[in-house]
Amino acid sequence: MDQEALLLMLSYIEAECRRLGVPEAARHAALAAAALSDSPSQVLAATITLQ
């Protein structure tokens, strides 16, 4: 599957989790999206931001 499509799906999942009041699930979706991105530093930044 296309990486851009996966990132879009993960951002949708993150938003829905937040809307439903499940912040830990939203955090996991955000970390998965960051892990798929091109830069490992984005994963670290997402981890720090979401804690």
Secondary structure, DSSP 8 states (H G I E B T S, - for coil): --HHHHHHHHHHHHHHHHHTT-HHHHHHHHHHHHHHSS-HHHHHHHHHHH-
